[in-house]
Amino acid sequence: MLSKRIIPCLDVKDGRTVKGVNFVDLRDAGDPVELAWNYSQQGADELVFLDITATHERRKTMVELVKAVARQINIPFTIGGGINEIADADALLEAGADKISINSAAVRNPALIDELAKAFGVQFVIVAVDTRRVGDQNLVHLNGGRIATEKETFDWILEAESRGAGEILLTSMDHDGTKGGFDNSFLKKINDAVHIPVIASGGAGSVQHFVDVFEQTNVDAALAASVFHYGEILIPDLKEVLRKNNIEVRQTN
């Protein structure tokens, strides 16, 4: 059985790590390179960096951040935000990122998934999906959750997989930052339907929430931000509890 992965997520704005609730009310959470080193020492399996205010000017900044992180850690890490074409992904992978994550750009131009998978390989391409419940549907949202689309989340994820997504990073905006637990029923529906790894995101507030998401949905990985950034959950403690619940995880350092 493959080990379940624990993935801290660092939302980066103007070179700093930030965290909000339901995608708003951002507050500072520290230097991303320092946090990355700390998480690698704690035993995180991977890291995800998301540039949440991607602009044209930020590309050089993100490349420098990738280089700085790559010098500090030896665990895989993903970069997302503002990747609109092959050249953007190429620059980040060349700088040392292990994977790239695309979200809004993929929805606007689904063929981008095909192009990236063909250029770099399926294993390098994560499609991130921000979903929110609207009436009786789960709908995809863009631009850091600010713009609703008419795309049904379930259908979009199946399309992303068919086009060459190597993993799905699924964030429930209704749960994000609330610390009330992951959206386990929807995560299970998605995980049962696809053949690629699913990363659960949005809602982690306690160690039990991680136990619940793995037991109830069988997703491959669980991602969180503030509970790690502010020291509310330490990764070695989390992994110890998961092991006690017979959930396979990699050894911490």
C-alpha positions in Angstrom: 0.0 0.0 0.0 1.3 3.5 -0.9 2.1 5.8 2.0 -0.3 8.7 2.5 1.4 12.0 2.0 1.3 15.1 4.3 1.7 18.3 2.4 2.1 21.8 3.9 0.9 24.5 1.5 2.5 27.9 1.4 0.4 30.7 -0.2 2.9 33.3 -1.3 2.1 37.0 -1.8 4.9 39.6 -2.3 7.5 37.1 -1.2 5.8 36.2 2.1 3.7 33.3 3.2 0.1 34.3 4.0 -3.1 32.6 5.1 -6.7 33.6 5.2 -10.2 32.2 5.8 -12.4 31.2 2.8 -9.7 32.8 0.6 -9.9 36.3 2.2 -8.6 38.2 5.3 -4.9 37.3 4.6 -2.4 37.5 7.4 1.4 37.0 7.4 2.7 33.5 8.2 6.4 33.9 7.7 9.3 33.5 5.2 8.5 30.8 2.7 12.1 29.5 2.4 12.5 29.3 6.2 9.1 27.5 6.5 10.1 25.1 3.7 13.3 24.2 5.5 11.4 23.7 8.8 8.8 21.4 7.2 11.5 19.3 5.5 13.1 18.8 8.9 9.8 17.9 10.5 9.1 15.2 7.9 6.7 16.7 5.4 6.5 14.5 2.4 6.1 17.3 -0.1 5.4 21.1 -0.2 3.2 23.2 -2.4 3.8 26.9 -3.1 1.0 28.9 -4.6 1.6 32.4 -5.8 -1.9 33.7 -5.0 -1.5 37.1 -6.7 0.3 36.1 -9.8 1.3 39.0 -12.1 3.5 39.3 -15.1 6.3 40.9 -12.9 6.3 38.1 -10.4 7.7 35.5 -12.7 11.3 36.5 -12.0 10.5 36.6 -8.3 9.0 33.1 -8.3 12.0 31.7 -10.2 14.3 33.1 -7.5 12.1 31.7 -4.8 12.2 28.2 -6.4 16.0 28.4 -6.6 16.2 29.4 -2.9 13.9 26.6 -1.8 15.6 24.0 -4.0 18.9 24.9 -2.3 17.4 24.4 1.2 15.3 21.2 1.0 15.5 17.7 -0.5 11.8 16.8 -0.6 9.6 17.3 -3.7 7.8 20.6 -4.1 5.2 22.0 -6.4 4.8 25.6 -7.7 1.6 27.1 -8.9 0.2 30.5 -9.8 0.4 32.4 -13.1 1.5 29.5 -15.2 -0.2 30.1 -18.6 2.2 28.5 -21.1 5.0 26.0 -21.6 7.7 28.7 -21.1 6.3 29.5 -17.6 6.4 25.9 -16.5 9.8 25.3 -18.1 11.4 28.2 -16.1 10.1 26.9 -12.8 11.0 23.3 -13.4 14.5 24.4 -14.6 14.9 26.4 -11.4 14.3 23.3 -9.3 10.6 22.7 -8.9 9.5 19.1 -9.1 6.0 19.7 -10.3 3.8 22.6 -11.5 0.2 23.3 -10.6 -2.3 24.9 -12.9 -5.7 26.1 -12.1 -7.5 29.1 -13.7 -5.3 28.9 -16.9 -6.4 25.3 -17.4 -10.1 26.1 -17.1 -9.7 29.0 -19.6 -7.6 26.9 -21.9 -8.0 23.1 -21.2 -5.6 22.2 -24.0 -2.8 23.6 -21.7 -3.1 20.4 -19.7 -2.4 18.3 -22.8 0.5 20.6 -23.8 2.2 20.5 -20.4 1.7 16.7 -20.0 3.2 16.1 -23.5 6.1 18.5 -22.9 7.1 17.4 -19.4 5.2 14.2 -18.6 2.0 13.5 -16.7 3.8 13.2 -13.4 4.9 16.8 -13.5 1.4 18.3 -13.9 -1.0 18.9 -11.0 -4.4 20.4 -11.8 -5.7 22.4 -8.8 -9.4 22.9 -8.5 -11.1 25.4 -6.2 -14.7 24.3 -5.7 -17.6 25.9 -3.9 -21.2 24.7 -3.4 -23.7 26.8 -5.3 -27.2 25.5 -4.8 -27.1 21.8 -5.4 -23.9 21.9 -7.5 -20.2 22.1 -6.8 -18.8 24.7 -9.2 -15.3 25.5 -10.2 -14.0 28.9 -9.2 -11.1 30.9 -10.7 -8.6 33.6 -9.7 -8.1 32.4 -6.2 -11.7 31.7 -5.8 -12.9 35.1 -6.8 -14.7 34.2 -10.0 -17.4 31.5 -10.3 -17.7 29.5 -13.5 -20.5 27.3 -14.7 -18.2 24.3 -14.8 -19.4 21.4 -12.7 -16.4 20.4 -10.5 -16.9 16.6 -11.0 -17.1 16.9 -14.8 -14.1 19.2 -14.9 -11.9 16.9 -12.9 -12.7 13.9 -15.2 -11.8 16.1 -18.2 -8.6 17.2 -16.6 -7.6 13.6 -15.9 -8.4 12.6 -19.5 -6.2 15.4 -20.8 -3.2 14.4 -18.8 -3.4 15.7 -15.3 -1.1 13.6 -13.1 -2.7 14.6 -9.8 -5.8 16.6 -8.7 -5.4 19.2 -5.8 -9.0 19.7 -4.7 -9.7 22.6 -2.4 -13.2 23.1 -0.9 -13.6 26.8 -0.6 -16.5 26.3 1.8 -14.2 24.5 4.2 -11.0 26.5 3.6 -9.5 28.1 6.7 -12.5 27.1 8.8 -10.7 24.3 10.6 -13.9 22.4 10.6 -12.6 19.3 8.7 -12.2 18.3 5.1 -15.2 17.9 2.7 -15.0 14.2 3.0 -18.2 13.2 1.1 -17.3 15.1 -2.0 -13.6 14.1 -1.8 -14.7 10.4 -1.7 -16.9 10.9 -4.7 -14.0 12.4 -6.7 -11.4 9.9 -5.5 -13.6 6.9 -6.3 -14.1 8.3 -9.9 -10.5 9.0 -10.9 -7.4 6.9 -11.4 -4.9 9.5 -10.4 -3.9 10.7 -7.0 -6.1 13.2 -5.2 -4.8 15.7 -2.7 -7.4 16.9 -0.2 -7.3 20.6 0.7 -9.5 22.9 2.8 -10.6 22.6 6.3 -7.9 20.9 8.4 -8.1 22.0 12.0 -7.1 19.0 14.1 -5.1 15.7 13.8 -8.5 13.9 13.8 -9.4 15.6 10.6 -6.4 14.0 8.8 -7.4 10.6 10.2 -11.0 11.1 9.0 -10.0 12.2 5.5 -7.8 9.2 4.9 -10.2 6.7 6.5 -13.3 8.1 4.9 -12.1 9.0 1.4 -8.8 7.0 0.8 -7.3 10.1 -0.9 -3.5 9.9 -1.5 -2.5 13.1 0.3 -3.8 15.8 2.6 -2.7 19.4 2.4 -3.0 22.1 5.0 -1.6 25.5 5.7 -2.4 27.5 8.9 -2.4 24.5 11.3 1.2 23.9 10.3 2.3 27.5 9.9 1.3 28.5 13.4 2.5 25.3 15.0 -1.0 24.0 16.0 -0.1 20.6 14.5 3.4 19.3 14.3 4.0 16.8 11.5 5.9 14.2 13.6 2.9 14.1 16.1 0.4 13.9 13.2 2.2 11.0 11.6 2.4 9.2 14.9 -1.3 9.4 15.3 -1.9 8.3 11.7 0.3 5.2 12.3 -1.7 4.4 15.5 -4.8 4.4 13.3 -3.2 2.0 10.8 -2.7 4.6 8.2 0.5 4.1 6.3 2.8 7.2 6.3 6.5 7.7 5.6 8.9 7.9 8.5 9.8 11.4 9.8 13.4 12.4 10.0 
